[in-house]
Amino acid sequence: MIAVALSAAVTGSALAGVINAYATSNYDDWREAGGIAFAGSDPTASLFGSMFTMEYVETFSDLTPGNYNYNDPVGNGDPRTNWWAWTAQSGAAASGSVQVVYRPGDGDTLIYSNPARSALEFTFDGPTQQEGDFKGGLRGIGGGFRFFNAAGGSIGGKLTLTLSSGERLIRNFNSDDSFGGFWLTDPNVVITSLTLEPFGNSGGASYVGATNLYMGYAGVTAPVPAPGAVALLAAAGLVGARRRR
């Protein structure tokens, strides 16, 4: 397990200053740090104290396998009604720039960018802190990220994961169950995008992609009151089926 505290300076915007983040390579550690309850978890290990937290697991299984054009990025969920809505597109403007592949051998559906070694960019379009029924916004993101060959076979190598707020995690994803994830601990900052890119020459002439996404939301279930007006709701929930590989 690798768990580290990260910070990044974001200049020239309303987010100027230091943004604190927590990064880990262990899924259970990621869930525990986010305050998502599961058997054996420690509620005192949550980065968010008594704040309400939720998780949505995206396995891509609802996507139709095939090639998606750059101008028609693949996605799941309607941002007008779903707090977990997301889209993905390649970092290169090319025909068939996003590939969705179903692997019958293990039942996984994966998504990767085309051409080889181009970045895969996820954009999260659900509610921000003050929108929708859940007043929290996306504060954590993780997943099974990999290099893939054209048939969907896994290839080991180092990937750079970069958040919209500037935090960056570089790690070696060397197996199908490799995990990498973040939590932002600044209550004023939410995640709006995640970019996956090759690090150095890792992965060779292969494709950057993912077999799943874990989206973590933290906040309160009512409009944010003035400081000290009321105690935050102490609760934890789980949305979506937990998927471990």
Number of C-alpha atoms within 10 A of each C-alpha: 10 10 15 12 13 17 16 15 14 16 11 8 7 8 13 12 13 14 20 18 21 20 24 22 23 17 20 16 20 26 24 19 25 31 30 25 20 15 5 8 16 14 18 12 14 20 18 20 16 19 21 23 28 24 26 18 19 20 20 21 16 10 16 14 16 12 18 22 17 20 12 13 16 22 17 15 14 14 16 11 12 15 23 22 17 20 18 24 28 29 20 17 14 15 13 19 25 26 24 20 21 19 13 8 6 8 9 16 21 24 29 33 33 28 21 20 26 21 24 26 22 21 17 22 21 21 23 20 22 15 13 17 14 21 20 30 28 28 26 26 23 25 22 24 31 32 31 24 16 13 9 21 12 20 19 19 21 20 26 16 25 18 20 15 23 15 21 18 18 15 17 18 22 16 15 17 15 18 23 26 25 31 29 28 19 13 15 12 20 23 24 19 19 21 20 27 23 24 16 11 10 17 23 15 13 26 28 28 30 22 20 22 20 22 23 28 29 30 24 23 17 13 14 15 11 7 7 7 8 9 10 17 13 11 16 18 12 15 13 11 11 12 10 9 8
